[in-house]
């Protein structure tokens, strides 16, 4: 898909992978609707529009989508379900509220956003949904059972969805990044973000590459890992 003039909705836009993806989409000519609880501090661009949205609440998603269409028109071509968070801890000592918080954000929010845009994408017979899972959606990690469970759910949802909508001209791509140098590790004991990790811009560039594939095929799964991880 040629991104020039296309409308892309992007969740979790305020920092990290979300912010880098917004910048990459803008650089390729897209009109970006950034959804989040907090606007990016230093992203000023004529084709960037921020819409306040808490993806954990379906009513908030419905309103953000209505506001987006009112301002940018009915057509929406790309949805990047990026909003997500992780909380670490042993299963028998884990706070149930944190468990629900991760599922509400990482899984339910993805579902609400996807459900909102699908009817328009079906009508257009054109669209691309990008879901951000994780290496934690491919393998279990000690003391990350809750986070892994949500990211495995993203994988299952994505692989089912692509079979459901492919005949409507809608692509679905799921990314499984390894460690990325973002604020994600601020809340993960024992791991510090470092320069040997992938950069948010690496993930953003891969997202753009997937979107810009020719219409006749799409990339279903992309696993990404640092080349020389810090020991």
N, C-alpha and C positions, 0 to 999 in steps of 0.2 A: 504494500500500500504506500502510495506517495503521501507523505504527511503534510504537504503544503496545504494550508487552509482547512485541514481536518481537525475536528474537535476531539480532544483526549481528556477524559476524566481520570484524575490521579489522586488516590487517597494517601494519607500520611505524608503530606507534602512539605512539612515545616523544616525537615532536616534529613541528613543521611541519604539513603538511597532515594527517598521520595524527592528531595530537593534536587539531587543530581539528575534524576530522571526528568523532572520538570525542565531543567536547563537544557538537557539533551533534546527533548521534544521541541522546545522553542527554537533551538538552533537548526532543527530540520523543518521548520516552517509550520508547526502545529499551533493550534489555539488550545491552550491548556486551562482546564477548570480544575483548580487545586482544592480538594476537600480536606478539611482537618479541623481540629479544635483550636489550633494555633496557626496563624499565617507565618510564612517564612519572613525573616527579618529584613533580608537584603535582596529580595527578588522583585525588581521593578522592571516590568516589560509590558508593552502595549497589548501583547497577546496572552498575558497571564491574568487570570481572574480567580480570586480566592472566594470560596463559599464555605462558611462555617458549617461543620458537620461532625457529629459524633457517630461513627459507624456502628457503635454498639447499640444504637437506638434506631429502630426501623423508621419511626416517624421523622427523625432528623435526616435520614437518608432520603426519604421521599421528598422532604422539603428542599434539600440541597439539589436534588435532581430537577424539581420543578423550577427552582430559581435559576439553575444552569440553562434550562431550555428557554426560559423567558428572556434571558440575557443573550444567549449565544445561538438560539434557534433550536429546532426540534432534532436535527441530526446529531448523533453521537457516534463516533467511529472507533474509538479506543477506550477501554477501561483498564486501568492498572490498579489492581487490588494490592496495594503495598502496605497499608496500615497494619501494624502488628507490634507485639511486645513479648518479652520472655521473662519469666521469673523462675529462679532455680531453687531447689530444695528437695529433701528426701520425701517420698510419698507419705510416710507415716508421720511426718512433721510439717506437712505442707498446709498452708492456710487455704481453706476452701474458697474464700473470697478471691484469692489470687488465681485459683484454678478457673473459676467462673469468669474472671476478668480476661484471662487469655482466650478462652473459648468465645466470649462475647466479641472480642476484638478481632482475633485471627480467623475465626470460622464464621460466626454469625454475621459479622460485618461484611465479610466477603460475599456471603449469600444475599444479604439485603441489597448490596450494590449491584450485584449481577442480576438479581431478579428485577431491579428497577430498569436497567438499560436493555434487557433482552428483547422486549416487544418492539422497540424502535429499531434495533439491529436486525431483527427478523424482517420487519417491514422494508428496510433498506436492502436486505439480502447482502449485507456487508458489515463487517465489524471484527474487532480483535480484542479478546479479553486476556490480559496477562495476570497471572496469579503468582505471588511471591511465596514460595514454600521455603525450604532450607535443607541443608544436609541432614538436619534433624528430622526431616520428613522422609528420609531414606533409611535411617538407622537409629537405633536407640542410643541415648547418651545418659550416663549415670547422673542422677540428681536433676535431670531435665525431663522427667517423664511427662509432665503436664505440657510443656512446650512441644516436645516430640509428638504427643498425641494430637495437638492442634495442627501441626505441620503435616503429619500423616493424613489428617482430614482434608487439608488443602490439596494434597496429591490425589486422593480418591475423588474429591469433588471435581477437580480439573479433568481427570482422565474420563470421568463419566460425562461431564458437560461437553467435551469436544465431540463425543460420539452422538450426543443429543442435537447439536446445533450445526454440525459441519455441512449438512445438506442445505442449510439456510445461508451459506456463504460466510459463516462466522468462524473465525479461528480462535482457538484457545491454546495458550502456551503457559506452562508451569516452569518456573525457575527454582533451582535448588542450589543456592549459593552456600559455599563454605564460609569461613570467617572473613568478615568485612570490617575495615577500620571505621567503626561508627560508635555512637554512644550506647549501642546495645549492650556492650560489655561492662558498662558502668554498674549494672545491677547483677552481674554474674560473678560471684566470688571465685578467685583463683585464676581468672583470665583477664589480661589487660590488652586493650587494642594496641596494635603496633604496626609499623610501616611494612612489615612482611606480609600482612594480610592484603586481600584484595581491597580496592578502593571503590567507593560508591559510584564513581564515574565508570568503572569497569562493568558494573551491573547495568547501569543506565545505557551504556553503549550496546550491550547485548540485547536489552529490551528493544531499542530502536532497530537493531539488525533484524530481530524476529518480526517486528511490525512491517518492515520494508520488504519482506519476501514477496515474490510474485503471487498473484491471486490463486494460482493452481495448486499450491501446496502450503502447508504450514508446519512449523517446528513444534512438536507436542511437548517435549521435555528437554530441559537444558540443565545439566549439572556443572557447576563451576567451583573450582578450588584454587587456592594459592599455589604457585609453582614451588616456591622455596619457603615453606612455613617455618616460623621461628621455633626452635626446639624448646 
